[in-house]
Amino acid sequence: MNSVLMVAVSMILSATLLSGSADAAGCLKGAVVGGVAGHYAGNHGLLGAGVGCVVGRHHANKQAGQEMTNNSRHGSTR
C-alpha cells in the first residue's frame, strides 16, 4: 500500500512540475510547507509535499490572475 501511494505521489508531482511552463511559482514553497506538515501529521512527508506543490501553484496562479485584472482595470504604470 505504501509503495502504491509513493508511486502515485511521484506521478502527480512529476506531472505538475513537467506540465505547463517551467515557472515553479508557489510549488517549492508549498512543497516545503506541505512536506513538513505531512511529516508531522503521520509520516506522510512525500504526500504532503505533492499536495503542497499543487496548492502552492494554484495560489500563485490565482494571485497572478488578480494582479493582471488589477493592472488592466487601473492601467499599467510602466
Secondary structure, 3 states (H helix, E strand, C coil): CHHHHHHHHHHHHHHHHHCCCCCCCCHHHHHHHHHHHHHHCCCCHHHHHHHHHHHHHHHHHHHHHHHHHHHHHHCCCC
